[in-house]
Amino acid sequence: MINNMCGLLCRRFRNNVLERISIYILILESVLPTNKGNWTIAVPNGHIIGFHREDVILPCSISPAITAVDMEVTWFKGAQDRIVHSYFDRTNQPKMQQNFYQGRTVLPRSGLPNGNLSLKLKNLHISDSGAYTCSAFDKKLYEEGEVELIVGAIGTEPIISVDSAEGDQRRLMCKSDGWNPEPVVIWRNVNGKKIPSVIRTSVMKDDDGLLSIRSYVTVKENPAVITCLIRSKISHPDWETYLYISRDFFPAPSGWMFAFFINLTISVIATFLVIFHCTKMNGLYKQYEKKVNYQKLLLLMKEIDSMRTITQSEMNSMKSLTATLTLDTDTAHPELKISTDGKGLKEYNRQEDILDNPERFDYWACVVAKECFGSGRHYWEIDVAKNIYWVIGVCRDSARRKGDFVLSSQYGYWTLSWQSQEFCALTCHASPMQLQKELKPQKLGVYLDHDKKQLSFYNVDTQFHIYTYSDMRYHKNEKVFPFFRTRDRLTDLIILEEKRD
């Protein structure tokens, strides 16, 4: 009996103690801080802007700043199964991400101790635009934040041409390719005012998601200058081009003048100019018989005036600006062989062990120099004597390098070309400017005035001026790279060193 009472009392005492302990635990849990809710994900308000073929940082961090080294960090786009980047067990997990993002993402390990989860996305595509989710999980708490990315693209410099003619009216077309999002097109007259006319703009999308713009305006007054300005909807400088129009562009009505403008062939325009202005240059003007862009004909006239032999003093002045160039093997196409000193190149059997990167040419057999120029004047020389196929000049930093693109000034490449016994300036893909074969040099001199946006080519031995690009288009302080291409397997193109006394 006594034993039973003792047992009962012991059980009651034990239960009372356990109840009190449970109460104390609940009180402590309510008073003491826990991990729940003590950190969150911080992302910027508004959208992030990146540019096609460039890199961008998608900002994301833990607030307040605590280490994320032992957390599980995941970036995904749209649905959670579309993994852009994955990190857990203190290691990046490339096998978890989608193939589209393989090799294009970087989560810097150096930022994790401070809670920095920002992701670098490389070689942007238009399809990369959209909402990205940055998430973190520390085995107790899961938090996420959303970052909106807009991938923009600044298109080619606009070109104005005559699309059609009827009576005293002319329909002009302004075209430009490679935009995103769709830009704003503004036509203005000589006074800088918008043209009060019906404007129609068509937009087409290519396989890369880039937009081609064609804008049409009909004019019938007699302005001296018409401008077409294409303005991006994202923060970026404008592209603008001009069309200079003579008084004879809008003549009084007559039968033969109607026929003149309806046909509007450049051979008639060339003949008219030759008869009244430069008969002796008839041979050069005939090269433009199939062109219908009046602006280009005026550029040709300017080029004719500039063709001359420079003095020894002028040559010496340029040579004093000689830049030391070395070919950048990280940009060379796998079918190019670069000499050990980085001065020569020729075509070679494709090298399969070369790793790809965003700067490497992968379609055309091209390479650029390691050196680039964002200002000032620079000069260099190339031995092209025995090479049977070459393209030499410069390209802007934003010019496309991947895939099948057009090597012309419209797309950020300003070059001279010698191939199949034809010598030309690649001013336009459809109709490059043909140059006289006699102008082909043994040593080619290249002179860049970055601030004036001019590029000139010279025959070093004869000191004869071959050609000048005077309308280069690139953004302020944008870098320009010396550019080289060859398909000759026997003879190197060689960058010449300056001979110093």
VENNORPE-V793481 format. One record per helix or strand. SS is the DSSP state (h for helix, s for strand). FROM is the first residue (numbers start at 1). TO is the last residue. Records with the same first field share a line. If there is no record, write none. Layout:
BEGIN
SS: FROM-TO  FROM-TO
END
This chain:
BEGIN
h: 2-31  94-96  99-101  109-112  126-128  247-250  255-263  266-276  279-288  294-306  312-319  409-411  437-439
s: 40-42  47-51  56-58  61-63  72-77  83-88  91-92  105-106  116-116  119-121  130-137  142-153  159-166  169-180  184-188  194-194  199-205  211-219  225-231  239-244  309-309  322-322  327-327  336-338  344-347  366-373  377-383  390-396  413-419  422-425  433-435  443-449  454-459  464-469  480-486  493-495
END
